[in-house]
Amino acid sequence: MRERPGCYPLLLILALFLSSPAWADSGEELFEKECAGCHTIGGGDSGGPDLKGVTGKRPADWIERVIVEPDKLTADKDPIQLGLVKQYGGEMPNLGISRKDAKKIIAYLQDASAAPSSSGAAPPAEPAPKPAETVATPELVALGRALFTGGKPFANGGAPCVGCHGFGYAGVPGGNLAVDLSARAEAAGEQGLRGMLKSLNFPIMRKMYADKPLTEEEITALVAFSKDAVARNTVPAGTYYPAAGVVIFAALIAGLTLYKRRIR
């Protein structure tokens, strides 16, 4: 029986491949892929809290739970989780992260949050400049509304937001597959909303927009639309004071006039 010279190298490569550990993301890679859309490490709150130092504030098993099963943590009425849901206008989605990967992310957060040593360490980096805020011009707001409602299609063919979401602050009813985005947009602020729209790292959206990312122009228009709606919904209480004062004064004058007529 003749031997085939090419078989041995192939078998050797196959044996090496099978005996080597499976290719796996590092904690940093997992953070960038799964978390960075809504969280920073030392860059301030975004769609979710700044995670710098979180490993020193929360027990490791709690952090693991909030990464792996945030929905169950909410269902268990965990007070910390309920506070975060209220503060950020919604619950962190369950991204299907395994406990093994969650531990990698926690280890990365611990390393990234660690203070530099006093000997030979590089000085702390200067804080990043605050990004410029988007000015919600009427044109941008109109474009954002059209993109949200489907009046203008997304350049890469993604489904319009209104298919799953409503935006009550703007008077836009939507599908009931997902939450109304009013409170979430208000709590997240511009940079948080930008992060979420850029990553679209939510269970259903991740699949729907996998090869249909939003453009920067579309994200800016949606941000402008959201900011405008939130601003219109949040009328400062002081705005009503002058009008209320006039009404009360007029009522007092009318009351005094009637009283004087009665006692004459």
C-alpha positions as CSV (number, residue, x, y, z in Angstrom):
1,M,0.0,0.0,0.0
2,R,1.5,3.4,-1.0
3,E,1.8,6.1,1.5
4,R,0.5,9.5,0.7
5,P,3.2,12.1,1.6
6,G,0.6,14.9,2.0
7,C,-1.4,13.1,4.7
8,Y,1.1,13.5,7.6
9,P,1.3,17.3,7.6
10,L,-2.4,17.6,7.4
11,L,-2.9,15.1,10.3
12,L,-0.3,17.0,12.3
13,I,-2.0,20.4,11.7
14,L,-5.4,18.8,12.6
15,A,-3.9,17.3,15.8
16,L,-2.4,20.6,16.8
17,F,-5.6,22.4,16.1
18,L,-7.7,20.0,18.2
19,S,-5.2,20.0,21.1
20,S,-4.9,23.8,21.3
21,P,-7.4,25.8,23.4
22,A,-10.3,27.3,21.6
23,W,-9.9,30.8,20.3
24,A,-11.4,33.1,22.9
25,D,-11.9,36.8,23.4
26,S,-10.0,38.5,26.2
27,G,-11.8,40.5,28.9
28,E,-10.9,43.7,27.1
29,E,-12.2,42.4,23.8
30,L,-15.4,41.3,25.4
31,F,-15.8,44.6,27.1
32,E,-15.3,46.5,23.8
33,K,-17.7,44.2,22.0
34,E,-20.5,43.8,24.6
35,C,-20.2,46.7,27.1
36,A,-18.5,49.7,25.6
37,G,-21.6,50.9,23.7
38,C,-23.2,52.0,27.0
39,H,-20.4,52.0,29.5
40,T,-17.1,53.7,30.0
41,I,-14.2,53.1,32.4
42,G,-13.4,56.5,33.8
43,G,-15.1,58.4,31.0
44,G,-18.3,59.3,32.9
45,D,-21.8,57.9,32.8
46,S,-23.2,57.1,29.4
47,G,-26.1,54.8,28.5
48,G,-25.2,53.1,31.8
49,P,-22.9,53.9,34.7
50,D,-19.2,54.6,34.5
51,L,-17.7,51.2,35.5
52,K,-14.4,52.6,36.9
53,G,-14.0,51.2,40.3
54,V,-17.1,49.1,40.2
55,T,-15.3,46.0,41.3
56,G,-14.5,47.8,44.6
57,K,-18.1,48.9,45.1
58,R,-20.0,45.8,44.3
59,P,-19.4,42.1,45.2
60,A,-18.0,40.1,42.3
61,D,-21.0,37.7,42.3
62,W,-23.4,40.6,42.0
63,I,-21.5,42.0,39.0
64,E,-21.5,38.6,37.4
65,R,-25.3,38.3,37.9
66,V,-25.9,41.8,36.4
67,I,-23.8,40.8,33.3
68,V,-25.2,37.3,32.8
69,E,-28.9,37.7,33.9
70,P,-29.9,41.4,34.5
71,D,-33.5,40.5,33.8
72,K,-33.6,37.9,36.6
73,L,-31.9,40.4,38.9
74,T,-34.7,42.9,38.2
75,A,-37.4,40.1,38.7
76,D,-35.8,39.4,42.1
77,K,-36.3,43.1,43.0
78,D,-32.7,43.5,43.8
79,P,-32.6,47.1,45.2
80,I,-29.4,48.1,43.5
81,Q,-30.6,46.9,40.2
82,L,-34.0,48.6,40.6
83,G,-32.2,51.8,41.4
84,L,-30.1,51.5,38.2
85,V,-33.2,50.8,36.1
86,K,-34.8,53.9,37.5
87,Q,-31.7,56.1,37.1
88,Y,-31.0,55.0,33.5
89,G,-34.5,54.7,32.2
90,G,-34.5,51.0,31.5
91,E,-32.9,47.6,32.3
92,M,-29.7,46.5,30.8
93,P,-30.5,43.8,28.2
94,N,-29.6,40.2,28.6
95,L,-26.9,39.8,25.9
96,G,-26.4,36.1,26.5
97,I,-23.0,36.5,28.0
98,S,-21.7,33.3,29.7
99,R,-20.5,33.2,33.3
100,K,-17.0,32.4,32.0
101,D,-16.9,35.5,29.8
102,A,-18.5,37.6,32.6
103,K,-15.6,36.6,34.9
104,K,-13.1,37.8,32.2
105,I,-14.9,41.1,31.9
106,I,-14.9,41.5,35.7
107,A,-11.1,40.8,35.8
108,Y,-10.6,43.4,33.0
109,L,-12.6,46.0,34.9
110,Q,-10.6,45.3,38.0
111,D,-7.3,45.8,36.1
112,A,-8.5,48.8,34.2
113,S,-9.8,50.5,37.4
114,A,-6.6,49.8,39.4
115,A,-4.8,52.9,40.5
116,P,-1.3,53.3,39.0
117,S,1.5,52.3,41.3
118,S,3.7,55.0,42.9
119,S,7.0,53.7,41.6
120,G,7.8,54.1,37.9
121,A,4.2,54.4,36.9
122,A,3.1,56.7,34.2
123,P,1.2,59.8,35.4
124,P,-2.6,59.7,35.1
125,A,-3.9,60.5,31.7
126,E,-5.6,63.8,31.2
127,P,-9.4,63.5,31.1
128,A,-10.7,63.2,27.6
129,P,-12.3,66.5,26.3
130,K,-16.0,66.5,26.5
131,P,-17.6,65.9,23.1
132,A,-19.4,68.7,21.5
133,E,-23.2,68.6,22.0
134,T,-25.4,68.3,18.9
135,V,-27.5,71.4,18.2
136,A,-31.0,70.2,17.5
137,T,-31.8,72.4,14.4
138,P,-35.3,72.1,12.9
139,E,-33.7,70.3,9.9
140,L,-31.9,67.7,12.0
141,V,-35.0,67.1,14.1
142,A,-37.2,66.6,11.1
143,L,-34.6,64.2,9.6
144,G,-34.4,62.3,12.8
145,R,-38.2,62.0,13.1
146,A,-38.4,60.8,9.5
147,L,-35.7,58.1,10.2
148,F,-37.4,57.1,13.4
149,T,-40.8,56.7,11.8
150,G,-39.7,55.3,8.5
151,G,-40.5,58.3,6.4
152,K,-36.9,58.2,5.3
153,P,-35.2,54.8,5.0
154,F,-31.8,54.2,6.6
155,A,-29.0,54.2,4.1
156,N,-27.9,50.7,4.9
157,G,-31.4,49.2,4.9
158,G,-32.1,48.9,8.6
159,A,-35.7,48.7,9.8
160,P,-37.1,52.0,11.1
161,C,-37.2,52.4,14.9
162,V,-41.0,52.7,15.0
163,G,-41.3,49.1,14.1
164,C,-40.4,48.2,17.7
165,H,-40.3,51.4,19.7
166,G,-42.5,54.4,20.4
167,F,-41.3,57.8,21.4
168,G,-44.1,59.2,23.6
169,Y,-42.4,62.5,24.3
170,A,-42.6,63.3,20.6
171,G,-46.1,61.9,20.2
172,V,-44.9,58.9,18.1
173,P,-46.7,55.6,18.9
174,G,-44.7,52.6,17.9
175,G,-44.6,48.8,18.0
176,N,-44.9,46.9,21.2
177,L,-41.9,44.6,20.7
178,A,-39.7,46.9,22.8
179,V,-40.0,49.8,25.3
180,D,-40.9,53.4,24.5
181,L,-37.6,55.2,24.2
182,S,-38.6,58.5,25.8
183,A,-37.4,57.8,29.3
184,R,-34.3,55.9,28.1
185,A,-33.2,58.7,25.9
186,E,-33.7,61.3,28.7
187,A,-31.8,59.2,31.2
188,A,-28.9,58.3,28.8
189,G,-28.3,61.8,27.5
190,E,-26.6,62.5,24.2
191,Q,-23.4,60.5,24.6
192,G,-25.2,57.5,26.1
193,L,-27.7,57.5,23.3
194,R,-25.0,57.9,20.7
195,G,-23.2,54.9,22.2
196,M,-26.4,52.8,22.1
197,L,-27.2,53.8,18.5
198,K,-23.6,53.1,17.4
199,S,-23.4,49.6,18.9
200,L,-27.0,48.6,18.7
201,N,-26.0,45.9,21.1
202,F,-29.4,44.6,22.2
203,P,-30.6,41.0,21.6
204,I,-33.0,41.6,18.7
205,M,-31.3,44.7,17.3
206,R,-27.9,43.1,17.2
207,K,-29.2,40.5,14.6
208,M,-31.4,43.0,12.7
209,Y,-28.7,45.5,12.2
210,A,-25.7,43.2,12.0
211,D,-24.8,44.2,8.5
212,K,-26.9,47.4,8.5
213,P,-25.2,49.9,10.8
214,L,-26.5,53.4,11.1
215,T,-24.3,56.1,9.6
216,E,-22.9,59.0,11.8
217,E,-25.3,61.4,10.1
218,E,-28.3,59.2,10.9
219,I,-27.2,58.8,14.5
220,T,-26.8,62.6,14.8
221,A,-30.3,63.2,13.4
222,L,-31.8,60.6,15.8
223,V,-30.0,62.2,18.7
224,A,-31.3,65.7,17.7
225,F,-34.8,64.3,17.4
226,S,-34.6,62.8,20.9
227,K,-33.1,65.8,22.5
228,D,-35.7,68.1,21.0
229,A,-38.5,65.8,22.3
230,V,-37.0,65.5,25.7
231,A,-36.5,69.3,25.9
232,R,-40.1,70.0,24.9
233,N,-41.4,67.5,27.5
234,T,-39.3,69.0,30.3
235,V,-40.7,72.5,30.8
236,P,-39.0,74.3,33.7
237,A,-41.4,74.8,36.5
238,G,-40.4,78.5,36.6
239,T,-41.9,79.0,33.1
240,Y,-45.4,78.8,34.7
241,Y,-44.8,81.2,37.5
242,P,-45.5,84.5,35.7
243,A,-48.7,83.2,34.1
244,A,-49.8,81.7,37.4
245,G,-49.1,85.0,39.2
246,V,-51.2,86.9,36.8
247,V,-54.1,84.5,37.2
248,I,-53.9,84.6,41.0
249,F,-53.7,88.4,41.0
250,A,-56.7,88.7,38.7
251,A,-58.7,86.2,40.9
252,L,-57.9,88.3,44.0
253,I,-59.0,91.5,42.4
254,A,-62.2,89.9,41.2
255,G,-62.9,88.5,44.7
256,L,-62.3,91.8,46.4
257,T,-64.6,93.6,43.9
258,L,-67.4,91.1,44.6
259,Y,-66.9,91.4,48.3
260,K,-67.1,95.2,48.2
261,R,-70.3,95.1,46.2
262,R,-71.9,92.7,48.8
263,I,-71.0,94.8,51.8
264,R,-72.3,98.1,50.3
